[in-house]
Amino acid sequence: KPEDRDETVVEEKKKGFHEELKRWEDYLKNQDGSYMAGKAFSLADAAVFPFLASLVRFGFRLHDKYKRLGNYYDMLKDRPSVQAAWPPHWKDSPNQEMLKDV
């Protein structure tokens, strides 16, 4: 229940979450290409993208807080392989707002 949450723990988890996303943002900054591990789509991208897509789906403002990750998300979401695997109900319904304040 929300009233049973320890806000100190919540804030620690948010901090760790943002530290991890900053690390991913830095990976993109330091790459020689547009992808997580270089100039071509790789297993690293196949592993990271679903997590980012879930964040966006649940209202996280990726583009506002992590510009490179937002651009990366935009680039990958239109790939035919990603579109083929996109959950059908995500295409037909609006994003949620659970993570809008994270």
Backbone as CSV, one residue per row, in Angstrom:
resi,resn,N_x,N_y,N_z,CA_x,CA_y,CA_z,C_x,C_y,C_z
1,LYS,0.845,-1.183,0.000,0.000,0.000,0.000,0.888,1.243,0.000
2,PRO,0.451,2.290,-0.686,1.268,3.519,-0.726,1.598,4.076,0.645
3,GLU,0.675,3.985,1.576,0.943,4.542,2.909,1.980,3.743,3.691
4,ASP,2.273,2.535,3.243,3.279,1.698,3.913,4.686,1.880,3.333
5,ARG,4.812,2.697,2.302,6.120,2.897,1.669,7.038,3.735,2.538
6,ASP,8.285,3.374,2.513,9.317,4.161,3.180,9.887,5.109,2.117
7,GLU,9.593,6.382,2.234,10.001,7.355,1.220,11.521,7.444,1.072
8,THR,12.255,7.157,2.115,13.712,7.146,2.022,14.160,6.061,1.053
9,VAL,13.550,4.895,1.158,13.878,3.786,0.252,13.465,4.133,-1.168
10,VAL,12.300,4.717,-1.333,11.826,5.114,-2.662,12.827,6.074,-3.301
11,GLU,13.266,7.059,-2.564,14.221,8.037,-3.098,15.564,7.386,-3.439
12,GLU,16.013,6.448,-2.627,17.253,5.716,-2.932,17.113,4.946,-4.243
13,LYS,15.976,4.305,-4.429,15.734,3.527,-5.659,15.656,4.440,-6.868
14,LYS,15.023,5.588,-6.732,14.966,6.557,-7.833,16.376,7.020,-8.195
15,LYS,17.178,7.282,-7.182,18.553,7.728,-7.423,19.326,6.663,-8.198
16,GLY,19.218,5.412,-7.781,19.890,4.320,-8.480,19.395,4.162,-9.904
17,PHE,18.106,4.320,-10.100,17.495,4.251,-11.422,18.088,5.322,-12.342
18,HIS,18.148,6.549,-11.852,18.691,7.642,-12.665,20.196,7.491,-12.898
19,GLU,20.909,6.949,-11.935,22.340,6.694,-12.138,22.544,5.688,-13.272
20,GLU,21.712,4.674,-13.314,21.815,3.669,-14.386,21.485,4.283,-15.743
21,LEU,20.425,5.059,-15.827,20.081,5.695,-17.106,21.162,6.677,-17.546
22,LYS,21.766,7.358,-16.598,22.877,8.268,-16.930,24.039,7.475,-17.509
23,ARG,24.293,6.307,-16.950,25.356,5.432,-17.463,25.060,5.050,-18.917
24,TRP,23.807,4.706,-19.207,23.430,4.342,-20.579,23.536,5.557,-21.502
25,GLU,23.138,6.711,-20.990,23.260,7.947,-21.755,24.737,8.182,-22.106
26,ASP,25.616,7.942,-21.150,27.050,8.112,-21.384,27.593,7.088,-22.379
27,TYR,27.059,5.862,-22.360,27.476,4.871,-23.365,27.213,5.421,-24.757
28,LEU,26.027,5.983,-24.952,25.686,6.529,-26.273,26.576,7.716,-26.620
29,LYS,26.901,8.520,-25.644,27.770,9.682,-25.859,29.168,9.250,-26.295
30,ASN,29.641,8.147,-25.740,31.009,7.704,-25.985,31.157,6.726,-27.143
31,GLN,30.040,6.360,-27.780,30.110,5.419,-28.892,30.507,6.126,-30.181
32,ASP,31.020,5.332,-31.103,31.409,5.839,-32.411,30.228,5.765,-33.393
33,GLY,29.098,5.351,-32.900,27.912,5.222,-33.744,26.672,5.575,-32.952
34,SER,25.547,5.221,-33.485,24.276,5.574,-32.866,23.730,4.504,-31.944
35,TYR,24.390,3.371,-31.876,23.862,2.239,-31.117,24.617,2.067,-29.802
36,MET,24.086,1.230,-28.945,24.642,1.043,-27.608,26.085,0.558,-27.646
37,ALA,26.414,-0.288,-28.614,27.758,-0.877,-28.636,28.503,-0.590,-29.935
38,GLY,28.160,0.492,-30.606,28.904,0.834,-31.814,28.043,1.317,-32.959
39,LYS,28.500,1.009,-34.172,27.871,1.542,-35.378,26.713,0.718,-35.912
40,ALA,26.532,-0.476,-35.382,25.488,-1.359,-35.899,24.604,-1.873,-34.763
41,PHE,23.375,-2.188,-35.087,22.452,-2.790,-34.140,23.042,-4.103,-33.643
42,SER,22.971,-4.331,-32.323,23.571,-5.539,-31.750,22.682,-6.091,-30.639
43,LEU,23.153,-7.170,-30.033,22.434,-7.766,-28.921,22.255,-6.763,-27.779
44,ALA,23.200,-5.876,-27.605,23.072,-4.849,-26.561,21.815,-4.006,-26.784
45,ASP,21.547,-3.645,-28.022,20.354,-2.860,-28.345,19.090,-3.682,-28.146
46,ALA,19.145,-4.951,-28.532,17.990,-5.840,-28.353,17.666,-6.027,-26.875
47,ALA,18.657,-5.913,-26.022,18.442,-6.057,-24.578,17.963,-4.755,-23.939
48,VAL,18.505,-3.627,-24.358,18.197,-2.339,-23.730,16.861,-1.768,-24.206
49,PHE,16.576,-1.896,-25.491,15.393,-1.221,-26.027,14.083,-1.608,-25.351
50,PRO,13.798,-2.883,-25.096,12.513,-3.202,-24.448,12.330,-2.515,-23.092
51,PHE,13.412,-2.364,-22.356,13.346,-1.666,-21.077,12.968,-0.199,-21.292
52,LEU,13.630,0.449,-22.256,13.324,1.855,-22.544,11.895,2.002,-23.048
53,ALA,11.457,1.086,-23.900,10.088,1.140,-24.417,9.073,1.016,-23.281
54,SER,9.362,0.161,-22.322,8.465,0.023,-21.172,8.421,1.307,-20.345
55,LEU,9.572,1.924,-20.174,9.591,3.191,-19.437,8.714,4.233,-20.111
56,VAL,8.875,4.371,-21.421,8.078,5.346,-22.169,6.600,4.975,-22.096
57,ARG,6.314,3.712,-22.263,4.921,3.236,-22.215,4.251,3.611,-20.901
58,PHE,4.996,3.557,-19.820,4.419,3.841,-18.510,4.633,5.284,-18.051
59,GLY,4.953,6.157,-18.996,4.923,7.586,-18.737,6.222,8.250,-18.351
60,PHE,7.331,7.513,-18.341,8.609,8.151,-18.011,8.990,9.114,-19.117
61,ARG,9.384,10.301,-18.743,9.728,11.343,-19.721,11.194,11.208,-20.145
62,LEU,11.442,10.178,-20.899,12.802,9.849,-21.338,13.426,11.002,-22.110
63,HIS,12.673,11.586,-23.030,13.203,12.647,-23.883,13.557,13.907,-23.093
64,ASP,12.819,14.171,-22.028,13.070,15.370,-21.223,14.335,15.245,-20.388
65,LYS,14.612,14.042,-19.904,15.693,13.855,-18.940,16.971,13.289,-19.535
66,TYR,16.823,12.540,-20.632,17.978,11.867,-21.239,17.860,11.987,-22.760
67,LYS,18.380,13.073,-23.273,18.207,13.401,-24.697,18.743,12.305,-25.621
68,ARG,19.940,11.821,-25.352,20.516,10.781,-26.219,19.687,9.500,-26.183
69,LEU,19.257,9.101,-24.989,18.420,7.910,-24.888,17.073,8.129,-25.573
70,GLY,16.545,9.326,-25.483,15.293,9.641,-26.183,15.451,9.541,-27.690
71,ASN,16.542,10.079,-28.205,16.809,9.990,-29.645,17.042,8.541,-30.071
72,TYR,17.744,7.806,-29.242,18.001,6.386,-29.483,16.674,5.623,-29.533
73,TYR,15.804,5.880,-28.570,14.485,5.259,-28.546,13.729,5.561,-29.841
74,ASP,13.723,6.830,-30.244,13.017,7.222,-31.474,13.571,6.501,-32.699
75,MET,14.879,6.363,-32.758,15.509,5.690,-33.893,15.117,4.208,-33.940
76,LEU,15.141,3.543,-32.789,14.882,2.098,-32.773,13.412,1.742,-32.870
77,LYS,12.523,2.568,-32.362,11.105,2.190,-32.324,10.512,2.028,-33.721
78,ASP,11.118,2.630,-34.712,10.601,2.531,-36.074,11.243,1.417,-36.899
79,ARG,12.175,0.690,-36.314,12.777,-0.441,-37.036,11.698,-1.490,-37.323
80,PRO,11.710,-2.078,-38.507,10.709,-3.109,-38.821,10.684,-4.252,-37.802
81,SER,11.841,-4.675,-37.322,11.879,-5.769,-36.346,11.216,-5.364,-35.030
82,VAL,11.397,-4.117,-34.637,10.775,-3.631,-33.402,9.266,-3.518,-33.607
83,GLN,8.854,-2.957,-34.729,7.426,-2.827,-35.001,6.739,-4.190,-35.061
84,ALA,7.425,-5.189,-35.603,6.855,-6.539,-35.694,6.663,-7.154,-34.307
85,ALA,7.501,-6.769,-33.354,7.437,-7.339,-32.013,6.662,-6.460,-31.030
86,TRP,6.242,-5.276,-31.465,5.558,-4.327,-30.590,4.241,-4.945,-30.115
87,PRO,3.948,-4.910,-28.819,2.684,-5.478,-28.344,1.492,-4.782,-29.020
88,PRO,0.592,-5.542,-29.619,-0.529,-4.934,-30.358,-1.357,-3.957,-29.515
89,HIS,-1.571,-4.281,-28.252,-2.383,-3.379,-27.431,-1.664,-2.063,-27.131
90,TRP,-0.348,-2.015,-27.288,0.381,-0.755,-27.124,0.104,0.171,-28.300
91,LYS,-0.114,-0.406,-29.473,-0.383,0.403,-30.669,-1.770,1.036,-30.605
92,ASP,-2.701,0.369,-29.930,-4.097,0.794,-29.938,-4.536,1.543,-28.691
93,SER,-3.635,1.777,-27.756,-4.027,2.449,-26.524,-2.976,3.486,-26.140
94,PRO,-3.408,4.513,-25.426,-2.449,5.556,-25.034,-1.475,5.059,-23.971
95,ASN,-0.367,5.767,-23.875,0.597,5.461,-22.822,-0.019,5.712,-21.449
96,GLN,0.523,5.050,-20.464,0.077,5.207,-19.082,0.858,6.359,-18.440
97,GLU,0.577,6.642,-17.188,1.267,7.753,-16.517,1.901,7.364,-15.189
98,MET,2.086,6.065,-14.959,2.615,5.606,-13.675,3.998,6.168,-13.341
99,LEU,4.827,6.380,-14.341,6.213,6.822,-14.103,6.444,8.289,-14.455
100,LYS,5.362,9.042,-14.638,5.529,10.427,-15.096,6.305,11.305,-14.124
101,ASP,6.301,10.960,-12.850,6.985,11.781,-11.847,8.293,11.208,-11.347
102,VAL,8.807,10.196,-12.035,10.055,9.561,-11.588,11.233,10.354,-12.091
